[in-house]
Amino acid sequence: MTDPFDAPSPPVGRRERNKLRVKNRLYDAALRLFVEKGYEQTSVDEIAEEADVARRTFFNYYQRKEDLIDAWGERRRSHLEARLQEPDGASPRSVQLSLERCMNVLADVNESERGLTRVMLSAWVKAGRPMDEEPFAAHIFSDILEEAKRRGEIPEKVNTRGAGYLLRDGYLGVLYRWSRPGDKPLDLQAELLLVCDLVLHGMTARQG
């Protein structure tokens, strides 16, 4: 007998596929314009025109322009999760290698869309999202550290939740510096790995 919970999801109908295509077209059009003109300088009318839809169609999918910031963040989180779940042949993995892998993926995600990241990061901060959103990266770091504690790699006294937030704060601080225009571009990957080294050293330096 087939377990109903294992049954495949019903196929998506034509109407749903069309709605998804329009939503993606609006999203892609908006991001192109944000990179070209800037987030604040881009209007809903321009996004609709770029996507070749009526203005009212935009509001069928997004209540306001700021919703595109949330959509961008959700897609980045999904992409990060998928990348971290990819097998890499290293098991078990030390806490240092696990954290470094996470930072390397974060660096790659941001570098792969450098111009877009800089525009959207600024919009994300101005919209107050760092204060409102669940700290997704902090939870990832905390889970890695908690598993390391269970294996005895880091001292029992380490507050893994606090250390996870510290790593997340270090990541965002580096990302803010990287996103600022300057004569000498910041080596994002190297700076993020330095954050890992400093936090790990702080956790293990005084075990007595």
C-alpha positions as CSV (number, residue, x, y, z in Angstrom):
1,M,0.0,0.0,0.0
2,T,1.3,3.4,-0.9
3,D,1.9,5.9,1.9
4,P,-0.2,9.0,1.0
5,F,2.6,11.2,2.4
6,D,5.0,9.8,-0.1
7,A,2.7,10.5,-3.1
8,P,4.0,12.9,-5.6
9,S,2.7,16.4,-5.6
10,P,-0.1,17.1,-8.1
11,P,1.1,18.7,-11.4
12,V,0.9,22.4,-11.6
13,G,-1.9,23.6,-13.9
14,R,-1.5,25.9,-16.9
15,R,-3.0,28.9,-15.0
16,E,-0.5,28.5,-12.1
17,R,2.4,28.1,-14.5
18,N,1.4,31.3,-16.3
19,K,1.1,33.2,-13.0
20,L,4.5,32.0,-12.0
21,R,6.0,33.1,-15.3
22,V,4.5,36.6,-15.0
23,K,5.7,36.9,-11.4
24,N,9.2,35.8,-12.4
25,R,9.2,38.2,-15.3
26,L,8.3,41.1,-13.0
27,Y,11.0,40.0,-10.6
28,D,13.7,39.8,-13.3
29,A,12.6,43.1,-14.8
30,A,12.8,44.8,-11.5
31,L,16.3,43.5,-10.7
32,R,17.6,44.6,-14.1
33,L,16.3,48.1,-13.5
34,F,17.6,48.2,-10.0
35,V,21.1,47.4,-11.2
36,E,20.8,49.9,-14.1
37,K,19.1,52.8,-12.4
38,G,19.2,52.1,-8.7
39,Y,16.5,50.8,-6.4
40,E,15.1,54.1,-5.2
41,Q,15.2,55.6,-8.8
42,T,13.1,52.8,-10.2
43,S,9.3,53.1,-10.2
44,V,6.6,50.4,-10.3
45,D,5.5,51.8,-13.6
46,E,8.9,51.3,-15.1
47,I,9.0,47.7,-13.7
48,A,5.7,46.9,-15.3
49,E,6.7,48.4,-18.6
50,E,10.0,46.5,-18.6
51,A,8.1,43.3,-17.9
52,D,5.6,44.2,-20.6
53,V,2.5,44.0,-18.3
54,A,0.0,46.5,-17.1
55,R,0.7,48.5,-14.0
56,R,-2.2,46.8,-12.1
57,T,-0.7,43.4,-12.9
58,F,2.3,44.3,-10.7
59,F,0.0,44.6,-7.7
60,N,-1.5,41.2,-8.4
61,Y,1.9,39.7,-7.4
62,Y,3.5,42.3,-5.1
63,Q,1.7,44.7,-2.8
64,R,4.5,47.2,-3.0
65,K,8.0,47.7,-4.4
66,E,9.6,46.8,-1.1
67,D,8.2,43.2,-1.5
68,L,10.8,42.7,-4.1
69,I,13.5,43.1,-1.4
70,D,11.9,40.2,0.5
71,A,11.7,38.1,-2.6
72,W,15.4,38.7,-3.3
73,G,16.3,37.7,0.3
74,E,14.1,34.6,0.1
75,R,15.8,33.4,-3.1
76,R,19.2,34.0,-1.7
77,R,18.4,32.0,1.4
78,S,17.0,29.1,-0.7
79,H,20.1,29.2,-2.9
80,L,22.4,29.2,0.2
81,E,20.6,26.2,1.7
82,A,20.8,24.3,-1.6
83,R,24.5,25.0,-1.9
84,L,25.2,23.9,1.7
85,Q,23.3,20.7,1.2
86,E,25.4,19.7,-1.8
87,P,27.6,16.7,-1.1
88,D,31.3,17.3,-1.2
89,G,32.8,14.0,0.0
90,A,34.0,15.3,3.3
91,S,32.4,13.6,6.3
92,P,32.7,14.0,9.2
93,R,33.8,17.6,8.7
94,S,35.6,19.6,11.4
95,V,34.0,22.8,12.8
96,Q,36.6,24.9,11.1
97,L,36.1,23.3,7.7
98,S,32.3,23.5,8.2
99,L,32.4,27.2,9.0
100,E,34.9,27.9,6.2
101,R,32.7,26.1,3.7
102,C,29.7,28.2,4.8
103,M,31.7,31.4,4.4
104,N,33.0,30.3,1.1
105,V,29.5,29.7,-0.2
106,L,28.4,33.1,1.1
107,A,31.3,34.8,-0.6
108,D,30.5,33.0,-3.9
109,V,26.8,33.9,-3.7
110,N,27.6,37.5,-3.3
111,E,30.4,37.7,-5.8
112,S,28.3,35.9,-8.4
113,E,25.9,38.9,-8.5
114,R,28.2,41.6,-7.3
115,G,26.3,44.6,-8.8
116,L,22.9,43.4,-7.8
117,T,24.1,42.5,-4.2
118,R,25.4,46.1,-3.7
119,V,22.1,47.6,-4.9
120,M,19.9,45.3,-3.0
121,L,21.9,45.2,0.2
122,S,21.6,49.0,0.5
123,A,17.8,48.7,-0.1
124,W,17.6,45.9,2.4
125,V,19.3,48.0,5.1
126,K,17.2,51.2,4.3
127,A,14.0,49.1,4.5
128,G,15.0,48.0,8.0
129,R,15.2,44.3,7.1
130,P,18.3,43.5,9.3
131,M,16.2,44.5,12.3
132,D,13.0,42.7,11.2
133,E,14.0,39.5,9.5
134,E,14.9,36.2,11.2
135,P,18.7,35.9,11.2
136,F,19.0,32.9,8.9
137,A,22.8,32.9,8.7
138,A,23.1,33.0,12.5
139,H,21.0,29.9,12.8
140,I,23.2,28.1,10.3
141,F,26.4,29.0,12.2
142,S,24.8,28.1,15.5
143,D,23.8,24.7,14.2
144,I,27.4,24.0,13.1
145,L,28.8,25.1,16.4
146,E,26.2,23.1,18.4
147,E,27.2,19.9,16.5
148,A,30.8,20.7,17.1
149,K,30.2,21.0,20.8
150,R,28.5,17.6,20.9
151,R,31.6,16.1,19.2
152,G,33.8,17.8,21.8
153,E,35.5,20.1,19.3
154,I,34.7,23.3,21.2
155,P,34.4,23.8,24.9
156,E,31.1,23.0,26.6
157,K,30.9,26.5,28.0
158,V,30.6,28.1,24.6
159,N,27.3,29.8,24.0
160,T,26.7,28.5,20.4
161,R,23.7,30.8,19.9
162,G,25.7,33.9,20.8
163,A,28.7,32.7,18.7
164,G,26.4,32.1,15.8
165,Y,25.1,35.7,16.0
166,L,28.7,36.9,16.3
167,L,29.6,35.1,13.1
168,R,26.5,36.5,11.3
169,D,27.4,40.0,12.5
170,G,30.9,39.6,11.3
171,Y,29.6,38.4,7.9
172,L,27.3,41.4,7.5
173,G,30.0,43.8,8.6
174,V,32.4,42.5,6.0
175,L,29.6,42.5,3.4
176,Y,28.9,46.2,4.1
177,R,32.5,47.1,3.6
178,W,32.7,45.0,0.5
179,S,29.6,46.7,-1.0
180,R,31.1,50.2,-0.6
181,P,32.7,51.6,-3.7
182,G,36.4,52.1,-3.4
183,D,39.7,52.2,-5.3
184,K,40.8,48.8,-4.0
185,P,38.1,46.0,-4.0
186,L,37.9,44.0,-0.8
187,D,38.7,40.3,-0.9
188,L,35.4,39.1,0.4
189,Q,36.3,35.4,0.8
190,A,39.6,36.2,2.6
191,E,37.9,38.6,5.0
192,L,35.1,36.2,5.8
193,L,37.6,33.4,6.5
194,L,39.4,35.8,8.8
195,V,36.2,36.3,10.7
196,C,36.0,32.5,11.2
197,D,39.5,32.3,12.4
198,L,39.1,35.1,15.0
199,V,35.8,33.7,16.4
200,L,37.2,30.1,16.6
201,H,40.3,31.3,18.2
202,G,38.3,33.2,20.8
203,M,36.2,30.1,21.6
204,T,39.1,27.7,22.0
205,A,41.9,30.0,23.4
206,R,40.8,29.7,27.1
207,Q,39.5,26.2,27.7
208,G,40.7,26.0,31.3
